Amino acid sequence: MLNCVRTYYLILAIISDVDSASKKKAVILLLLLSPAFISRASHGADLYAAPTKTEVQIERTVSVPVYVSSADTEMNAAGVTVRFPTDMLQAVSVDKSGSIFNLWPQEPIISNSAGTVFFEGVALNPGYKGSAGKLVSIVFKAKRTGTASILLSGGSVLANDGEGTNILSQLKGAVLKIISPPPVAPKEETKQQATPAKSTQDLSIRSTTHPDPERWYSTSNAQFEWTLPSAAEGAAWALGGESVVPDTASFVREATQAIINLDSYDDGTRYFGMRAREEGVWGKTSRYQVNIDRKPPERFAISIEQENQTDPSPRLKFSASDQTSGVERYEVRIGQGSWFDAEDIQSGDSYRLSPQKPGEYKVFVKAIDKAGNSTEAENSFKVLPTDAPTIISYPLGLKEGNSSLIFKGIAAPGSRLFLRGSYNGSSVVFDSAVGEDGRWEIIEKMSLASGRWEFFAESRDDTGRISLPSNKVYVRIVPLWLSAGYNIGAWWVVLVFLAILIMAGYTLLNYIAMSFKNMLLKAKINRAVKREEYLSKVRALIGQTSEIATSLSGEAKNLPAGFAEEEKAIGEISKDVQREQEDLNKDQLKN
C-alpha cells in the first residue's frame, strides 16, 4: 500500500537545513495542506463490523461481515486488523465471496493465538463508492458465555485519486452476547409403576458433558446432575435404551449426580434413566437422551480436475461417510493457510478453488461429523504461469513532483496488466487493459519519492491465470532541489574525471623522467669509475716511465764525450714525462 505520508517526509528532509522557527512553520503548513488532513475533514470513510446476529449460543457459529462506507469519495484499497477475545471466540474461516475487492495484496490471515484476523484488498478502477461495501465475512465459533467485543484497529482506506490518500475517518467494532443453550425437558415414562410413588413430580436432569440432548458428543465420560424432592431418600439410575428403567439395586442414598464411563457402551443414542425413592416407594423414571459418537468419518480421497496446468482454480471432488452421527460439514485448507468452510466454494457436486498464484500446492479436506470427530484427506496440484509480458518503453529519469509516468509494452491479448514499482519500502501498483493486439500503455501523473525505482509487470486473465514477471526496468527520480542543477552536476563529474586523469598522467610522466635521470646518473658513475681505472693505469705507466727517465738521466751523466745528442734526447724524454705527470694531476683535480 502506498502511504502518501512518505512524500511529506521527503519534503521535510529538503527543508532540514533551514532555521528552527521556519521549519516549525513549514511542518504545520504541510500538515494542514496534506491530502490526508483535507480528506479526513471532508471525505471520511468508515470501516465497521456488522454481525448477522448479536446473540449466539456456545459451540455455535456466527458470521461477522466487515464493511466500508465511503459515500463521498471513490476508494480503491483498504486493510484492517480485526481483534477478538481468544477465550470467548474462535475464528473459524474468512469468506471473500461478494467482496468489492478484485485483488488481494494480503490474503486474510487468521491467528487464534493472537486473536487477530488481518487482510488487505484492492478494488480495481474505478474503485468503490457507497455506504455498505462488503470486504470479508469472518465466521466465529462461540466458546463460553459472556460479552465478546470485536474491535477494528490499524486500518486504512485509500482514495482512488492517484495518490493513495488515506481517507479513513473512524473504525467501528461490534459486540456479541454468548449464551448457554436452553435446557431441554427430559422424556418421561408413560407406564405406571406397580406401586405408585407418594411424589409424582418430574425430576429435572442436567448434563455438564452432554448439555444438548439433540446434539452429538465424542466425550468418553458422561456426567449427570439432578435435584431430589425434599422427602426423597436417594435415587437409582442406569444408561440404556429408550425404555431404560433403573434397577433398584443401584440405589444410592442422597445421590444428586452420577458419572458414567462410556468405554463399555457402543456409539449411538442412549438414555440416562433415573428415579427417586421416597419412604421406600419408587417414583416414576425420568430419562435424558445422550448421543454418543467417538469414531471419525470413514477415510476418503480427493480428486483434482484442471483444464491444464495454467488453470488457477482446480475443481475438487470428494465424499465422506460417517456411520453414527453423519458428516456435518467439510473444511478445506490450501498449504499452510487457514481452514475454511467448503460450502463457500461448492458448485454442484464439486468444489472450485479461488484463483491461486503460480506454484505447487497441497490441498487438504477435512470431513467433520456431528460430534466434531474429523478425518483428513490430501492431494496436490501445480499451477504454471502464463508467458511473461514485456516492458518496451519507459522513462529513464524524471523530476520529483507530478511527473508523467509513461510505460508501454506487450502482453497476452485481452488480459489485464499490473505494473508494480518499489523503492526503499514504498510501492505503487498501476493496472491497464491489454488490447486485442497485445499492446498496453500506462500513463500516470503522480509524485514519487526521489530515488532509483524498480518496475516490473505481470498480467492476469479473466480466469485468474497469472503470468511470469516481466523484465525489470529502472526509473531515476531526481529531487526537486537537485533537478535544476542536474546537468551542471553531470559536467562537474566529467571535470573531476578529467582532473584525475591529468594528475595520473603527470604522475606517470614524472616517474618516467626520474627513471631516465637515474639511468643517466648510473651511466655517468660507470664512466667515472672506468676513467678512474684508466687514469690509474696511466699514472702507473707514467710512474714507470718516470723511473726509466730518471735512470736514463743518471746514466747520461756518465756518458763519454761524443754522446751529446743522446744526452739531449734523454733530457727531452724526461721533460715530456714530467709534463704528462703534471697534466694528469691537473685533470684529476678537475674531476
C-alpha positions as CSV (number, residue, x, y, z in Angstrom):
1,M,0.0,0.0,0.0
2,L,1.3,3.4,-0.9
3,N,1.5,5.7,2.1
4,C,1.4,9.3,1.0
5,V,3.0,10.5,4.3
6,R,6.4,9.4,2.9
7,T,6.1,12.2,0.4
8,Y,5.9,14.8,3.2
9,Y,8.9,13.2,5.0
10,L,10.9,13.8,1.8
11,I,9.8,17.5,1.8
12,L,10.7,17.8,5.4
13,A,14.2,16.4,4.6
14,I,14.6,19.1,1.9
15,I,13.9,21.9,4.5
16,S,16.1,20.3,7.1
17,D,18.8,23.0,6.7
18,V,16.5,26.0,7.5
19,D,16.3,27.6,10.9
20,S,14.1,26.1,13.6
21,A,11.3,28.6,13.6
22,S,10.9,28.4,9.8
23,K,11.0,24.6,10.0
24,K,8.1,24.6,12.6
25,K,6.0,26.8,10.3
26,A,6.7,24.6,7.3
27,V,5.7,21.4,9.2
28,I,2.4,23.0,10.4
29,L,1.7,24.2,6.8
30,L,2.5,20.7,5.4
31,L,0.1,19.0,7.9
32,L,-2.7,21.5,7.1
33,L,-2.3,21.1,3.4
34,S,-1.7,17.3,3.3
35,P,-4.2,15.2,1.4
36,A,-4.8,13.0,4.4
37,F,-5.8,16.0,6.6
38,I,-8.0,17.5,3.9
39,S,-9.7,14.2,3.1
40,R,-10.4,13.5,6.8
41,A,-12.0,16.8,7.1
42,S,-14.4,16.5,4.2
43,H,-14.4,13.0,2.6
44,G,-14.1,10.5,5.5
45,A,-14.6,6.8,5.1
46,D,-15.6,4.3,7.8
47,L,-14.7,0.6,8.4
48,Y,-17.3,-1.2,10.5
49,A,-18.3,-4.7,11.6
50,A,-21.9,-5.8,11.4
51,P,-22.7,-9.3,12.7
52,T,-25.7,-11.1,11.2
53,K,-26.9,-11.6,14.8
54,T,-25.8,-10.2,18.1
55,E,-26.6,-13.2,20.3
56,V,-25.1,-16.7,19.8
57,Q,-25.1,-19.9,21.8
58,I,-22.0,-21.7,23.0
59,E,-20.5,-24.0,20.3
60,R,-22.5,-22.3,17.6
61,T,-21.1,-20.1,14.8
62,V,-21.9,-16.6,13.8
63,S,-20.9,-14.6,10.7
64,V,-19.4,-11.1,11.2
65,P,-19.1,-9.2,7.9
66,V,-16.7,-6.2,7.7
67,Y,-17.9,-3.3,5.5
68,V,-16.5,0.0,4.2
69,S,-18.6,3.2,3.9
70,S,-17.2,5.8,1.5
71,A,-20.3,7.8,0.4
72,D,-18.4,10.9,-0.9
73,T,-15.2,9.6,-2.4
74,E,-14.2,6.6,-4.6
75,M,-11.9,4.3,-2.7
76,N,-9.8,1.5,-4.2
77,A,-7.9,-0.1,-1.4
78,A,-8.3,-0.9,2.3
79,G,-6.8,-3.0,5.1
80,V,-7.6,-3.6,8.7
81,T,-6.8,-5.9,11.7
82,V,-9.9,-7.4,13.4
83,R,-9.2,-8.3,17.1
84,F,-11.3,-10.7,19.2
85,P,-11.0,-12.3,22.7
86,T,-9.5,-15.7,22.3
87,D,-11.1,-17.1,25.5
88,M,-14.6,-16.4,24.1
89,L,-14.3,-16.7,20.3
90,Q,-12.5,-18.8,17.8
91,A,-12.1,-17.6,14.2
92,V,-13.1,-20.5,12.0
93,S,-12.8,-19.1,8.5
94,V,-12.9,-16.0,6.3
95,D,-15.4,-15.7,3.4
96,K,-14.3,-13.5,0.5
97,S,-17.4,-14.1,-1.7
98,G,-19.4,-10.9,-2.5
99,S,-16.4,-8.7,-1.7
100,I,-15.8,-5.5,-3.6
101,F,-12.1,-6.4,-3.8
102,N,-10.7,-7.9,-7.0
103,L,-7.1,-8.2,-5.9
104,W,-5.7,-9.3,-2.5
105,P,-2.1,-8.0,-1.8
106,Q,-2.5,-9.7,1.5
107,E,-4.8,-12.7,1.8
108,P,-6.8,-12.9,5.1
109,I,-4.6,-14.3,7.9
110,I,-6.2,-15.9,11.0
111,S,-4.3,-16.1,14.3
112,N,-6.3,-17.6,17.1
113,S,-3.3,-17.4,19.4
114,A,-3.0,-13.6,19.0
115,G,-6.8,-13.1,18.5
116,T,-6.5,-11.3,15.1
117,V,-7.7,-11.5,11.5
118,F,-5.7,-9.3,9.1
119,F,-6.3,-8.6,5.4
120,E,-5.6,-6.1,2.6
121,G,-7.6,-5.8,-0.7
122,V,-7.8,-3.7,-3.8
123,A,-10.9,-2.6,-5.8
124,L,-9.8,-2.1,-9.4
125,N,-10.6,1.1,-11.2
126,P,-13.0,3.0,-10.8
127,G,-13.0,1.6,-7.2
128,Y,-16.0,1.7,-4.9
129,K,-18.3,4.5,-3.7
130,G,-21.2,3.7,-1.3
131,S,-22.2,3.1,2.3
132,A,-22.1,-0.8,2.6
133,G,-19.2,-2.2,0.5
134,K,-18.6,-5.7,1.8
135,L,-14.9,-6.6,2.3
136,V,-15.0,-10.0,4.0
137,S,-17.1,-12.1,6.3
138,I,-15.4,-13.7,9.3
139,V,-17.0,-16.8,10.9
140,F,-16.6,-17.1,14.6
141,K,-17.4,-20.0,17.0
142,A,-18.6,-19.2,20.5
143,K,-16.5,-20.8,23.3
144,R,-18.0,-19.6,26.6
145,T,-20.8,-17.3,27.9
146,G,-20.2,-13.6,28.3
147,T,-19.9,-10.4,26.2
148,A,-17.3,-10.5,23.4
149,S,-16.0,-7.3,21.9
150,I,-14.8,-7.4,18.3
151,L,-12.5,-4.4,17.6
152,L,-11.0,-3.0,14.4
153,S,-7.6,-1.4,14.5
154,G,-4.7,-0.4,12.3
155,G,-7.0,0.3,9.4
156,S,-6.6,2.4,6.3
157,V,-8.9,3.3,3.3
158,L,-7.1,4.7,0.3
159,A,-8.8,7.1,-2.1
160,N,-8.8,6.4,-5.9
161,D,-7.1,9.7,-6.5
162,G,-3.8,8.6,-8.0
163,E,-2.0,9.5,-4.8
164,G,-3.3,6.8,-2.4
165,T,-4.7,9.3,0.1
166,N,-5.8,7.7,3.4
167,I,-9.4,8.8,3.9
168,L,-10.2,6.6,6.9
169,S,-12.3,8.6,9.4
170,Q,-13.3,6.0,12.1
171,L,-13.3,2.3,13.0
172,K,-16.5,0.7,14.4
173,G,-16.4,-2.7,16.1
174,A,-19.2,-5.0,17.3
175,V,-20.4,-6.8,20.4
176,L,-21.6,-10.4,20.6
177,K,-23.5,-11.8,23.5
178,I,-22.7,-15.5,24.1
179,I,-25.4,-17.5,25.9
180,S,-25.9,-21.1,27.1
181,P,-28.3,-23.4,25.2
182,P,-31.8,-23.6,26.7
183,P,-32.5,-26.6,28.9
184,V,-34.4,-29.5,27.3
185,A,-37.1,-31.3,29.3
186,P,-36.3,-35.0,29.8
187,K,-38.5,-37.7,28.3
188,E,-41.0,-39.2,30.8
189,E,-42.0,-42.8,31.1
190,T,-45.6,-43.3,30.2
191,K,-46.1,-46.6,32.0
192,Q,-47.3,-46.5,35.6
193,Q,-45.3,-48.3,38.2
194,A,-46.9,-51.2,40.0
195,T,-46.6,-49.3,43.3
196,P,-47.2,-45.6,42.8
197,A,-44.8,-43.2,44.5
198,K,-46.0,-40.8,47.0
199,S,-44.4,-38.0,44.9
200,T,-45.2,-37.9,41.2
201,Q,-43.3,-34.6,40.4
202,D,-40.9,-34.6,37.5
203,L,-37.2,-34.8,38.2
204,S,-35.2,-32.4,36.0
205,I,-31.9,-34.0,34.8
206,R,-29.0,-31.9,33.6
207,S,-25.7,-32.9,32.0
208,T,-22.5,-30.9,32.0
209,T,-20.8,-33.2,29.4
210,H,-23.8,-33.5,27.1
211,P,-25.8,-30.3,27.7
212,D,-27.9,-30.5,24.5
213,P,-29.9,-33.8,24.1
214,E,-30.2,-33.2,20.3
215,R,-26.5,-32.8,19.7
216,W,-23.8,-35.5,19.3
217,Y,-20.7,-35.6,21.6
218,S,-17.4,-37.5,21.5
219,T,-16.5,-37.5,25.2
220,S,-15.6,-40.7,27.0
221,N,-17.5,-39.9,30.2
222,A,-21.0,-38.7,30.8
223,Q,-21.9,-36.6,33.9
224,F,-25.5,-36.0,35.1
225,E,-27.0,-33.9,37.9
226,W,-30.5,-33.6,39.4
227,T,-32.3,-32.2,42.4
228,L,-34.1,-34.7,44.7
229,P,-37.5,-33.9,46.2
230,S,-37.2,-32.8,49.8
231,A,-38.6,-36.1,51.2
232,A,-36.6,-38.4,48.9
233,E,-34.1,-40.8,50.4
234,G,-31.9,-41.2,47.3
235,A,-32.0,-42.4,43.7
236,A,-31.1,-45.2,41.3
237,W,-30.0,-44.8,37.7
238,A,-28.9,-46.6,34.6
239,L,-27.8,-45.9,31.0
240,G,-29.6,-47.9,28.3
241,G,-32.2,-47.9,25.6
242,E,-35.2,-45.6,25.1
243,S,-37.3,-47.5,27.8
244,V,-34.5,-48.0,30.3
245,V,-35.7,-48.5,33.9
246,P,-33.0,-48.3,36.7
247,D,-32.5,-51.4,38.8
248,T,-33.5,-50.7,42.4
249,A,-30.3,-52.5,43.5
250,S,-28.3,-49.5,42.2
251,F,-29.9,-47.2,44.8
252,V,-27.5,-44.6,46.3
253,R,-28.7,-42.6,49.3
254,E,-28.9,-38.8,48.9
255,A,-27.3,-39.1,45.4
256,T,-27.6,-35.9,43.3
257,Q,-25.1,-36.7,40.5
258,A,-23.7,-39.6,38.5
259,I,-20.6,-40.0,36.3
260,I,-20.6,-42.9,33.8
261,N,-17.6,-44.2,31.9
262,L,-18.8,-44.8,28.3
263,D,-15.9,-47.1,27.3
264,S,-18.2,-50.1,27.7
265,Y,-21.0,-48.6,25.6
266,D,-21.4,-48.6,21.9
267,D,-21.8,-45.4,20.0
268,G,-25.3,-44.3,19.2
269,T,-28.3,-42.8,21.1
270,R,-28.6,-43.8,24.7
271,Y,-30.8,-42.7,27.6
272,F,-29.9,-41.9,31.1
273,G,-32.8,-43.2,33.3
274,M,-33.2,-42.1,37.0
275,R,-35.9,-42.4,39.6
276,A,-36.1,-41.4,43.3
277,R,-37.2,-43.4,46.3
278,E,-39.3,-41.8,49.0
279,E,-40.2,-43.7,52.2
280,G,-39.4,-46.9,50.4
281,V,-41.7,-46.2,47.4
282,W,-40.1,-45.7,44.0
283,G,-41.2,-42.8,41.8
284,K,-41.5,-42.9,38.0
285,T,-38.4,-42.9,35.8
286,S,-37.2,-39.7,34.2
287,R,-35.0,-40.0,31.2
288,Y,-32.3,-37.9,29.4
289,Q,-31.2,-38.5,25.9
290,V,-27.4,-38.9,25.2
291,N,-25.9,-39.0,21.7
292,I,-22.5,-40.7,21.6
293,D,-20.2,-40.7,18.6
294,R,-16.4,-41.2,19.2
295,K,-15.4,-42.6,15.8
296,P,-14.2,-40.3,13.0
297,P,-15.8,-40.4,9.5
298,E,-14.5,-43.1,7.1
299,R,-11.3,-42.4,5.1
300,F,-11.9,-40.8,1.7
301,A,-10.0,-39.4,-1.3
302,I,-9.8,-36.1,-3.1
303,S,-9.7,-36.0,-6.9
304,I,-8.5,-32.8,-8.7
305,E,-9.6,-31.6,-12.2
306,Q,-7.8,-28.9,-14.1
307,E,-8.3,-27.7,-17.7
308,N,-4.5,-27.5,-18.0
309,Q,-1.6,-26.7,-15.6
310,T,-2.2,-23.0,-16.1
311,D,-5.7,-23.3,-14.7
312,P,-5.5,-21.4,-11.3
313,S,-8.9,-22.7,-10.0
314,P,-8.9,-26.5,-9.9
315,R,-12.1,-28.4,-9.1
316,L,-12.1,-30.7,-6.1
317,K,-14.3,-33.8,-5.8
318,F,-14.7,-35.7,-2.5
319,S,-17.3,-37.5,-0.5
320,A,-17.0,-39.0,3.0
321,S,-19.4,-41.0,5.2
322,D,-20.0,-41.5,8.9
323,Q,-22.0,-44.4,10.2
324,T,-23.2,-42.9,13.5
325,S,-23.9,-39.2,13.5
326,G,-23.3,-38.5,9.8
327,V,-21.0,-35.9,8.2
328,E,-22.0,-32.4,9.2
329,R,-19.6,-30.3,7.0
330,Y,-16.3,-30.2,5.2
331,E,-13.4,-27.8,5.6
332,V,-10.7,-27.0,3.1
333,R,-7.1,-25.8,3.6
334,I,-4.5,-24.9,1.0
335,G,-0.9,-25.4,2.0
336,Q,-0.2,-23.7,5.4
337,G,-3.3,-21.5,5.1
338,S,-6.4,-21.4,7.4
339,W,-9.3,-23.8,7.2
340,F,-12.4,-22.5,5.6
341,D,-15.9,-24.0,5.1
342,A,-16.1,-26.0,1.8
343,E,-19.7,-24.7,1.2
344,D,-18.1,-21.3,0.3
345,I,-16.6,-22.9,-2.8
346,Q,-19.2,-25.5,-3.6
347,S,-20.6,-25.6,-7.2
348,G,-22.9,-28.5,-7.9
349,D,-21.2,-31.8,-6.9
350,S,-17.7,-30.3,-6.9
351,Y,-15.7,-27.5,-5.2
352,R,-13.9,-24.9,-7.2
353,L,-10.9,-23.2,-5.5
354,S,-10.4,-19.5,-5.8
355,P,-7.6,-18.5,-8.3
356,Q,-4.2,-19.4,-7.0
357,K,-0.8,-17.9,-7.8
358,P,1.7,-20.0,-9.8
359,G,3.3,-22.6,-7.7
360,E,2.9,-26.1,-6.2
361,Y,0.2,-26.6,-3.6
362,K,-1.1,-29.3,-1.2
363,V,-4.8,-29.2,-0.6
364,F,-6.4,-30.7,2.5
365,V,-10.1,-31.6,3.0
366,K,-11.4,-32.4,6.5
367,A,-14.7,-34.2,6.9
368,I,-16.3,-33.4,10.3
369,D,-19.2,-35.4,11.8
370,K,-21.9,-34.0,14.0
371,A,-19.8,-34.9,17.2
372,G,-16.8,-33.0,16.0
373,N,-14.7,-36.0,15.0
374,S,-12.8,-35.5,11.8
375,T,-10.8,-37.3,9.1
376,E,-8.5,-35.6,6.7
377,A,-7.5,-36.3,3.1
378,E,-4.9,-34.6,0.9
379,N,-3.8,-34.2,-2.6
380,S,-1.5,-31.8,-4.6
381,F,-1.7,-29.8,-7.7
382,K,0.5,-27.4,-9.7
383,V,-0.3,-24.0,-11.3
384,L,2.0,-22.9,-14.0
385,P,2.3,-19.2,-15.0
386,T,1.5,-17.9,-18.5
387,D,4.0,-16.1,-20.7
388,A,5.6,-13.0,-19.2
389,P,4.6,-9.5,-20.5
390,T,7.4,-7.2,-21.8
391,I,8.1,-3.6,-21.0
392,I,9.4,-2.0,-24.2
393,S,9.2,1.7,-23.4
394,Y,9.7,3.6,-20.1
395,P,11.2,6.9,-18.8
396,L,14.8,6.7,-17.8
397,G,14.6,9.7,-15.4
398,L,12.1,12.2,-14.1
399,K,12.0,15.2,-11.8
400,E,10.3,14.8,-8.4
401,G,6.8,16.1,-8.4
402,N,3.7,15.5,-10.5
403,S,5.6,13.9,-13.4
404,S,4.0,11.8,-16.1
405,L,5.0,8.1,-16.0
406,I,4.5,6.5,-19.4
407,F,5.1,2.8,-19.8
408,K,4.4,0.7,-22.9
409,G,4.7,-3.0,-23.7
410,I,3.1,-6.2,-24.9
411,A,1.2,-8.9,-23.0
412,A,-1.4,-11.6,-23.6
413,P,-4.3,-10.1,-25.6
414,G,-7.5,-9.5,-23.5
415,S,-5.7,-9.8,-20.2
416,R,-5.2,-7.2,-17.5
417,L,-1.8,-5.9,-16.8
418,F,-0.4,-4.8,-13.4
419,L,2.7,-2.6,-13.3
420,R,4.4,-2.7,-9.9
421,G,7.0,-0.3,-8.7
422,S,9.1,-0.2,-5.5
423,Y,11.8,1.8,-3.8
424,N,13.0,1.9,-0.2
425,G,9.9,0.3,1.3
426,S,7.5,2.3,-0.8
427,S,5.4,0.7,-3.6
428,V,2.9,1.6,-6.2
429,V,0.6,-0.5,-8.5
430,F,-1.0,0.6,-11.8
431,D,-3.2,-1.5,-14.0
432,S,-4.3,-1.4,-17.6
433,A,-6.4,-3.4,-20.0
434,V,-4.4,-5.2,-22.8
435,G,-5.7,-4.7,-26.3
436,E,-6.6,-7.5,-28.7
437,D,-3.3,-6.7,-30.5
438,G,-1.4,-7.5,-27.3
439,R,-0.3,-3.9,-26.7
440,W,-0.8,-2.0,-23.4
441,E,0.0,1.5,-22.2
442,I,0.0,3.1,-18.8
443,I,0.1,6.9,-18.3
444,E,0.0,8.1,-14.7
445,K,0.7,11.6,-13.4
446,M,1.8,11.4,-9.8
447,S,4.6,12.2,-7.3
448,L,7.1,9.6,-6.5
449,A,9.9,9.8,-3.9
450,S,13.3,10.6,-5.2
451,G,15.5,7.6,-5.8
452,R,16.0,4.7,-8.2
453,W,12.6,3.0,-8.6
454,E,12.3,-0.6,-9.9
455,F,9.4,-1.6,-12.1
456,F,8.1,-4.9,-13.4
457,A,4.8,-6.1,-14.9
458,E,2.6,-9.2,-14.7
459,S,-0.7,-10.0,-16.4
460,R,-3.9,-11.8,-15.2
461,D,-6.7,-13.0,-17.4
462,D,-10.4,-13.4,-16.6
463,T,-9.9,-16.9,-15.2
464,G,-7.3,-15.7,-12.7
465,R,-4.3,-17.0,-14.7
466,I,-1.1,-15.1,-13.6
467,S,1.9,-14.6,-15.8
468,L,5.6,-14.7,-15.1
469,P,7.0,-11.3,-14.1
470,S,8.3,-9.2,-16.9
471,N,11.8,-7.8,-17.4
472,K,12.8,-5.3,-14.7
473,V,13.3,-1.6,-15.6
474,Y,14.6,1.3,-13.5
475,V,13.5,4.9,-13.4
476,R,15.6,7.6,-11.7
477,I,13.5,10.2,-9.8
478,V,15.7,13.3,-9.2
479,P,14.9,15.5,-6.1
480,L,13.5,19.0,-6.8
481,W,16.3,20.8,-5.2
482,L,18.8,18.9,-7.4
483,S,16.9,18.9,-10.7
484,A,17.7,22.5,-11.7
485,G,21.4,21.8,-11.4
486,Y,21.3,18.2,-12.6
487,N,23.2,18.9,-15.9
488,I,25.7,21.1,-14.0
489,G,26.3,18.3,-11.6
490,A,26.9,16.0,-14.6
491,W,29.5,18.4,-16.0
492,W,31.2,18.5,-12.6
493,V,31.6,14.8,-12.7
494,V,33.2,15.0,-16.1
495,L,35.6,17.7,-14.9
496,V,36.6,15.8,-11.8
497,F,37.3,12.8,-14.0
498,L,39.5,14.8,-16.4
499,A,41.4,16.3,-13.4
500,I,42.0,12.8,-12.1
501,L,43.2,11.7,-15.5
502,I,45.6,14.7,-15.8
503,M,47.0,14.0,-12.4
504,A,47.5,10.4,-13.2
505,G,49.3,11.3,-16.5
506,Y,51.5,13.9,-14.7
507,T,52.5,11.3,-12.1
508,L,53.3,8.8,-14.8
509,L,55.5,11.2,-16.7
510,N,57.3,12.3,-13.6
511,Y,58.0,8.7,-12.8
512,I,59.4,8.1,-16.3
513,A,61.6,11.3,-16.1
514,M,63.0,10.2,-12.7
515,S,63.7,6.8,-14.0
516,F,65.6,8.3,-17.1
517,K,67.5,10.6,-14.8
518,N,68.6,7.8,-12.5
519,M,69.6,5.8,-15.6
520,L,71.8,8.7,-16.8
521,L,73.3,9.1,-13.3
522,K,74.2,5.5,-13.2
523,A,75.8,5.7,-16.7
524,K,77.9,8.8,-15.6
525,I,79.0,7.0,-12.4
526,N,80.1,4.0,-14.5
527,R,82.0,6.2,-16.9
528,A,83.7,7.9,-14.0
529,V,84.7,4.6,-12.5
530,K,86.1,3.4,-15.8
531,R,88.0,6.7,-16.3
532,E,89.5,6.4,-12.8
533,E,90.6,2.9,-13.6
534,Y,92.1,4.1,-16.9
535,L,93.9,7.1,-15.2
536,S,95.2,4.7,-12.5
537,K,96.8,2.6,-15.2
538,V,98.2,5.7,-17.0
539,R,99.6,7.0,-13.7
540,A,101.2,3.7,-13.1
541,L,102.7,3.7,-16.6
542,I,103.9,7.3,-16.3
543,G,105.4,6.4,-13.0
544,Q,107.3,3.6,-14.6
545,T,108.3,5.8,-17.5
546,S,109.5,8.5,-15.0
547,E,111.6,5.9,-13.2
548,I,113.1,4.9,-16.5
549,A,113.7,8.5,-17.5
550,T,115.4,9.2,-14.1
551,S,117.6,6.2,-14.6
552,L,118.5,7.3,-18.1
553,S,119.3,10.8,-16.8
554,G,121.7,9.3,-14.3
555,E,123.3,7.2,-17.0
556,A,123.5,10.1,-19.4
557,K,125.8,12.0,-17.0
558,N,128.2,9.1,-17.1
559,L,128.3,9.0,-20.9
560,P,131.7,9.8,-22.5
561,A,132.3,12.7,-24.8
562,G,130.7,12.4,-28.1
563,F,127.3,11.4,-26.9
564,A,125.8,14.9,-26.6
565,E,122.8,14.1,-28.8
566,E,121.9,11.1,-26.8
567,E,122.1,13.0,-23.6
568,K,119.9,15.8,-25.2
569,A,117.3,13.2,-26.2
570,I,117.2,11.7,-22.8
571,G,116.7,15.1,-21.3
572,E,113.8,15.7,-23.7
573,I,112.2,12.4,-22.7
574,S,112.5,13.4,-19.0
575,K,110.8,16.7,-19.7
576,D,107.9,15.0,-21.6
577,V,107.4,12.5,-18.8
578,Q,107.3,15.4,-16.3
579,R,104.8,17.4,-18.4
580,E,102.5,14.3,-18.7
581,Q,102.7,13.8,-14.9
582,E,101.6,17.5,-14.4
583,D,98.8,17.2,-17.0
584,L,97.5,14.1,-15.3
585,N,97.5,15.8,-11.9
586,K,95.6,18.8,-13.3
587,D,92.9,16.5,-14.9
588,Q,92.4,14.7,-11.6
589,L,91.8,17.9,-9.8
590,K,89.2,18.9,-12.3
591,N,87.2,15.7,-11.7
